[in-house]
Amino acid sequence: MVPGHFGLAAGVKSQVPSAPLWALMLATHWLDVVFVPLFLLGIETITPINPANPNAYGGGVIHAIYTHSLVGALLLSALAGGLAWLRWGRLVGVTIGLVAFSHWLLDLIVHYPDLPILPGNIGNLPLLGFGLWGLPTVAAFVELALVLGGAYLYYRSATALPIEPPLDPARQRRRVYTATGVVTALMLVSFVTTVLGIG
């Protein structure tokens, strides 16, 4: 759910303007950022459901037993929030921490039951995941709704910002339209490539 995470980050930016958009976008994929080196080391893995089409939308069981365990996600989110708190203060720090954890919550909805509760699946507790990826059309619709909703909230908050001298109102509007267009276009490209299994 790469584009869906980005959509949520854009929506949060509309509510917490002081949080840098790049930091929100990074936070929403923070668990995956940590997952990548563990994946490259073979510690965490992905098993395609259909080996003939390994890039299919929602077509893999993800064994991210550390980064995407409930406790691991909470710890990594707290780390991201703590670092942001040191850099930008309490409000942005708490926001970044919550956005980072939102990744796990959204994954819970779409993942097949592959999310452990404890890191390393200690104790072999039940794995979590509601499996919305099993209904790819529904999952794609939910993800597109997150993308478009986030883009709309981002645009609405940007146009509501007061224009202060010496900024020219027309130039400010162009900047808002450009920024919103770029953010929306990138999220839509991410959505299309994800759903089509490109890359």
N, C-alpha and C positions, 0 to 999 in steps of 0.2 A: 504493500500500500504506500508506495513512495509518493505519488502526487497527492494522495489524501492527507498525508502528514504535512506536506507543504501547504495545502489549503488551510489546515488548522492553524499553522504558524501565521499565515497571512491574516486570518481572522483575529488571532490574539493580538497582533500588531495594532489592529484598530482599537483595541481596548486598552492597551498599554503602549502609547506612542513613544515613551522614553526607551523602550526596549529596541535595540538595533534589529532590523529585519534579518540581517545575515546571521545574527546570534540565535534568533528564534528558529530560522531555517536549519541551522546546525543542530540546535537543541532537539528539534523534533526528530532528527535522525541520529542522535548521539549514541543510542544503543547499537545501531548499525555501524557507526564509525568504529566503535570498539570491537564489534563482531568481525570486521574485515581482517585484521591481523590474525585473530584466532582462527578464522576460516582458512587463511593462507597457510597457517601452521597445522591445519588438520585437526585442531582441537574442537572446533564447531563445524558442522557440516550441513549440507542440503541434499536430500534424497529426492530426485524427480519421481513424481507419481507415474509419469509416462516417459521412460527413457528416450523414446523416439521424438519427443517434443519437450526437452528439458526447460525451455524458456517460456512455456505456456503460462498464461496469467493464473496465478494461484496454483501452479502445478508442482509445488514442492513441499515436502515435509522438512521443516527447518529445525535442526538439532542445535539450537543456540542455548545450550544448557547452562551457560553462565550469564551471558549478557542479557538474555531474554527470560531468565527465571524471574519470578515475582520479586524475590529478595534482591537478586542481582540488579534488576531494573530500578528498584528503590534506591539502592546504594549508588549506582551510577548517576541517577537523577539528582540525588543529594549532592554528589560531587560537582556536577555541572552547575547546580544552583548555587553552591557555595563559592565556586570560582567567579560566577557572575555577580554575586553579592559583593565580593571583594572589589570587583572592577566597577560596577554601576550602582551599588546600593541595594537595600533590602527589597524594594518593590520588584526591580528587574531580576534580582537573584531568585526570589520566590517564583516569579513568573517563568523563568528559564527552567527551574527545577520541575515545575508542574508540566510545562510543555514537553520536557524530556520524558517524563513518566507517561504523558499522553500517548507516546509511541507504543508502549506496552498495552495500554487500554484499547487502542485501535487494533493492534495486532490480535488481541484476545478475541475480537469480534470476527476477524477474517481467517485467522489461522485454523488449520486442523488441530486436533488436540496434540500439541507438541511443545507447549510452554510449561516448563516445570515450575514448581513453587520454590524449591530451594536450589541454590547453585549446584551444578553437577548432578541434579536430580537425586540428591542425598535422600535416602529413605524410600526411594521409589514411590513417592506420593503420586496421586492421580495427575496426569498431564491436562493442561487447560487449553481451551480453544473452541469457539463456537462453530468454526468451519464454514463461514460464509463463502469462502473461496470455492466450496463445492457447488455453489450457485453463481457461476461467473458473471452472468448478466446482472443479477441483483447486486453482487459485490461491486461491479463496475459502475452501476448507477449510484450506489452509496458514495463511492470514491469521487465520481464526477460532481455529486452534490457538494461534497466537502471542498473541492477545488473551486467551483463557481461561487459557493457561499463565502469562502475565504476571500476570493477576489472582490466580490461585491462589498464586503465589510471593509476591506482595505481601501477600496475606492471611496466609499462613503465617508470614512474617517479622514482620508486625505483631503477631500473637498470641503470638509467642515473646519479645517484648520484656519485660524484667522490669518489674513494677509497683512503683514506689517511692513511699513516703509523701510527701505527704499524699493522693495519688491514690486514689480509691475503686476497687477492682477491678471492680465492676459498671459504674461510669461509664466506666472505661478500656475495657472490652469493648464498650460501646455506641459509643464513639468509633472503635474499630477496625472494627466492623461498618459504621458509617456511612461512614467513609473508604473502606473497601473497596467498599461498595455504590456510592458515588458514582463512584469511579474506574472500576469495572467497567461501570456503566451508561453513562458517557460513551464508553468504548471500544466498547461494543456498538452504541450509537447511531451512532457513527462508522462502524462496520463495516456496518451495515444501509444507511445512506445512501450509502456508497461503492459497495457491491455493486449497489444498485438504481439508481445513477447520479443520485441526488437532489442538487441543489445544485451 
